[in-house]
């Protein structure tokens, strides 16, 4: 039986195609910064703070946890969106993040915009600082403004006005009397 001899080029060609498809080989710095910010904010949104903290520089980690201590408890994150990226040289970036959130005891949807400062440390992008740029106060542990107490309930009926009376001195309409249980309907 004859031996089948294949040239080495037959195996080399698929290997070259397979290796050329590696996605993260040559990403530019803005794309790597955006990926790091997306991963951190996604993990923080779903309460995976330990995983999110991997994207925070060691010096900023304590403040990161302090600002987010209410998340998952009284503060719930509904959604987030990376709203912009501004490079400041090759190894620094400002990333703007819009976060939709609500307090568990209120239910009103609020939106805050954060400015996150990122720095590249030996190829890894890390969060070094963040602050609220715009929107509702209270997301990052800031003291919330005092809740507005609801005023007296609004009248749900129009006032009864009788002809020939002073319109300022009206009496509210009396509540209808309940019908007796044995009355025909």
Residue pairs with C-beta under 8 A, 6 or more apart in sequence:
27 35
29 87
29 90
29 91
29 93
29 120
30 85
30 87
30 93
32 120
32 125
33 85
33 87
33 93
33 95
33 118
33 120
33 125
34 82
34 85
34 95
35 125
36 55
36 118
36 124
36 125
36 126
37 55
37 82
37 85
37 95
37 97
37 116
37 118
37 125
37 127
38 82
39 55
40 52
40 55
40 56
40 127
41 52
41 80
41 82
41 97
41 99
42 80
43 49
43 51
43 52
43 55
44 52
44 68
44 71
44 77
45 77
45 79
45 80
45 99
47 71
47 72
49 65
49 68
49 71
52 64
53 61
53 64
53 65
55 125
55 126
55 127
56 64
56 126
56 127
57 119
57 121
57 126
57 127
57 128
59 128
60 126
60 127
60 128
60 129
64 127
64 130
66 141
67 130
67 140
67 141
68 140
68 141
69 141
70 141
71 77
73 104
74 103
74 104
74 105
75 101
75 102
75 103
75 104
75 138
75 139
76 101
76 102
76 103
76 104
77 99
77 100
77 101
78 100
78 101
78 102
78 109
79 99
79 100
80 97
80 98
80 99
80 100
81 97
81 98
82 95
82 96
82 97
83 96
83 97
83 98
83 113
84 95
84 96
85 93
85 94
85 95
85 96
86 93
86 94
86 95
86 96
87 93
88 94
90 120
91 119
91 120
92 117
92 118
92 119
92 120
93 117
93 118
93 119
93 125
94 115
94 116
94 117
94 118
95 115
95 116
95 118
96 113
96 114
96 115
96 116
96 133
97 113
97 114
97 116
98 111
98 112
98 113
98 114
98 135
99 111
99 112
99 113
99 114
99 139
100 109
100 110
100 111
101 109
101 110
101 111
101 112
101 136
101 139
102 108
102 109
102 110
103 110
103 138
103 144
106 147
110 135
110 136
110 138
110 139
111 135
111 136
112 132
112 134
112 135
112 136
112 137
112 139
112 140
113 132
113 133
113 134
113 135
114 130
114 131
114 132
114 133
114 139
114 140
115 130
115 131
115 132
115 133
116 127
116 129
116 130
117 127
117 128
117 129
117 130
118 125
118 126
118 127
118 128
119 125
119 126
119 128
120 126
130 140
131 140
132 139
132 140
132 142
137 143
137 144
137 145
138 144
138 145
155 172
157 172
157 173
159 170
159 172
159 173
160 170
160 171
160 172
160 173
161 167
161 170
162 170
